[in-house]
Amino acid sequence: MTGGHPPGRIPPTATLFLLLAAACGGGADRADDPDAPIKVGAIFDLTGPTADVGTDYADGVRGFVDWTNRQGGIEGRPIELIYQDYAYQVDRAEQLYGQFVGEGAVIFMGWGTGDTEALQLRIAEDEIPFSSASLSHVLGDPAEAPYNFLVATSYSDQFRIALDWIARNHAPDNPDAGAPVVALMHNASPFGLSPARQGGEAFAAARGIDLSLYPMPRGAVDFTAEFSRIRQSGARYIVFQNTSGPAAVALRNARSLGIEATFICLNWCSNAQLVELAGEAAEGVMGTMPYAPLTMDVPGTRVIRDYLASQGETIAGKTNAYTQGWWTFAVFAEAMRQVLAAGGDLTGANIRATMETFADFDMGGVTVPITFTPDDHLGAKGLRIYRVEDGAWQPVTDFIQAPDPA
């Protein structure tokens, strides 16, 4: 580790935005221009197949950068966000990653599962701390991805929480009801398969759950064929691992076909956009939601609402993807602040080492406290379950932890 940076432990009761506000000004005394902007690379899906949620996530990242720079930057240094729309194309992501790292990016905000997994080796070789909107469980394993960090609950942990809820609530007063039958309708991609392939299938088998997978073809406007097979399977629970657009199409389709089931969205369709697109068909849908919607009144959403108000904006039309984008960047910003405050060089190794000291780090109530260690980069392992009631997402649980893998 260069620069003699001694990693320090973060106060568990502190919130990121208060720490950043207190840290403004007074850049570290460094030989390589302490006033130079901190370059951060990012790719967003603004026009591709996941743009329905990608745009809000991108706005959250950019909003946090603007808010931080208005506060004086990180230890007096402004953030320079260099980004482009990659339209969910893996080869484009790889090209842009190399370009932005070549331009001096010290950390990187990514997006999709396929491209993040494709970049794994390059990220490790370049020593670039990296977080993406992909919550693929393997990306939280430092043995596999030493510079990747998951700030939100992984798809696998979300799926286990959903399956555990199903097992606990399946006909509790009827011991003869038989095993719960669950259908996972998923995006036809590594993102879609991640929760099942990375532990979900084994967990379902261990809990006596009959689980089947049904890919959702990209661009489909009708899922009658899939629902016909699901009906034949006897599934009473349907879990979506997809974004809000395709899930809304499926929900409207299911209601028109008279499918009677409990519908559960994992995080990329448990948002306000699903309710807007699905209308009455969204009523009663459950959601595993790692990040609080902006309608929830906690410190971590208040800072966002205050920022939006200062820009003449409101939370109308903005989803919890905005919260996730904002707070994902905020975790990395705090690590960079600590490196600079300790007089260290802003290298990937120093940023990574600092992040690995975060213990029960308070996220302002938007998600569970974050903990990273040298052996575990899965920062969050719990979430709240929500349900759509009268057209709005309402929490039905407090934070609950993911059960142990099978």
Secondary structure, 3 states (H helix, E strand, C coil): CHHHCCCCCCCCCCEHHHHHHHHCCCCCCCCCCCCCCEEEEEEECCCCCCHHHHHHHHHHHHHHHHHHHHCCCECCECEEEEEEECCCCHHHHHHHHHHHHHCCCCEEECCCHHHHHHCHHHHHHHCCCEECCCCCHHHHCCCCCCCECECCCCHHHHHHHHHHHHHHHCCCCCCCCCCCEEEEEEECCHHHHHHHHHHHHHHHHHCCCEEEEEEECCCCCCCHHHHHHHHHHCCCEEEEECCHHHHHHHHHHHHHHCCCCEEEECHHHCCHHHHHHHHHHHCCCEEEECCCCCCCCCHHHHHHHHHHHHCCCCCCCCCHHHHHHHHHHHHHHHHHHHHHHCCCCCCHHHHHHHHCCCCCEECCCCCCCECCECCECECCCEEEEEEEECCEEEECCCCEECCCCC
